[in-house]
Amino acid sequence: MPRPAHAPVRPPEDDLLRWAALGCLLAPAVLLWRGVPFLAAAGAACGLAAGAAASRMLIRRSRRLAALPRPRSLDAGARVSTPAPASGASAPLPTRGRAPRGTP
């Protein structure tokens, strides 16, 4: 059924968060039905709710940051370059904790 023209458009993450809320309610109910102790089901509900809340916060934050205008320096594709070694000089390669070959 199509939406009426006057209905406000919901962000797509709202549907995701509604499913997360349903899971936060449904999972403990299933655990209780299967005979898991109440405190374990309540702990699962709290863990799922914390995960859903953190996801909601991160989704909203990323949407808010995506809506901000970007500085021109980032749009121009500014690159960080490393300085070239001096002519004739060779820098030793990193060894990651082991002695380089040819040394005692």
Secondary structure by P-SEA (a helix, b strand, c coil): ccccccccccccaaaaaaaaaaaaaaaaaaaaaacccaaaaaaaaaaaaaaaaaaaaaaaaaaaaaacccccccccbbbbbcccccccbbbbcccccccccccc
